[in-house]
Amino acid sequence: MILLISDLHLQEERPDITRAFLDLLATRARDAQALYILGDFFEAWIGDDGMTPFQASICQALRALSDSGTQLFLMHGNRDFLIGKAFCKAAGCTLLKDPSVVEMLGEPVLLMHGDSLCTRDEAYMKLRRTLRNPLSLWILRHLPLSTRRKLARKLRSESKAQTRMKANDIIDVTTEEVPRLMQRYGVRTLVHGHTHRPAIHKLTLDDGSAARRIVLGDWDRQGWALQVDEQGFQLAPFDFV
């Protein structure tokens, strides 16, 4: 069994989400071969050197799961793209590139956070290219912690304000981008998060083959997980403990 989750936005202000995640680690994830976290794991991350006691406790919980035998894989989201090698080493997880192709049930599956699919949001895509530039990342990681905290608060505030003002189709994935990318990577299954619109979308690629795009749900009023086992790909919500 493999589990995939995303968009938990872990933060001290939401202990209900933290409890639900820790319960998942102690139960279903212990029986899983692997757990994939596809971005926006934390609400904000200003750098491994700025890890708070709360974030350190999450790191320790991940390490305990890793030590129990479950493989852990983490992908950057738009909120936590500064997670680095030090955190991953301490947590016992492997940092995945976005996008990545992995094999599940004998087929290649494309994994993404999903924000890079929202190409109609031109302002965000421009900001993303700027922030993810290697030089920008180096500068960000070497800014004083106090400056990074202020910048993170500013970006979060602006993001929420802009999202409320943008049309729904602008902040969702560009539908034409999906089959193009799937054909580029030679897959018929794409799994991503980011949009907070959980669903399994069926589509047909240019070569006539059937394909699917599985959108993971965000953790807010309930949790979401994609379970991959002999029954197939099963996307389902669950109540918080």
Buried (B, 14 or more C-beta within 10 A) or exposed (E): BBBBBBBBBBBEEBEEBBEBBBBBBEEBBBEBEBBBBBBBBBBBBBBBEBBEEBBEBBBEBBBBBBEEEBBBBBBBBBBBBBBBEEBBBBBBBBBBEBBBEBEBEEEEBBBBBBBBBBEBBEEBBEBBEEBBEEEEBEEBBEBEEEEBBEEBEEBEEEBEEBEEEBEEEBBBBBEEBBBEBBBEBEBBBBBBBBBBBBEBBEBEBEEEEEBBBBBBBBBBEBBBBBBBBEEEBEBEEBEBE
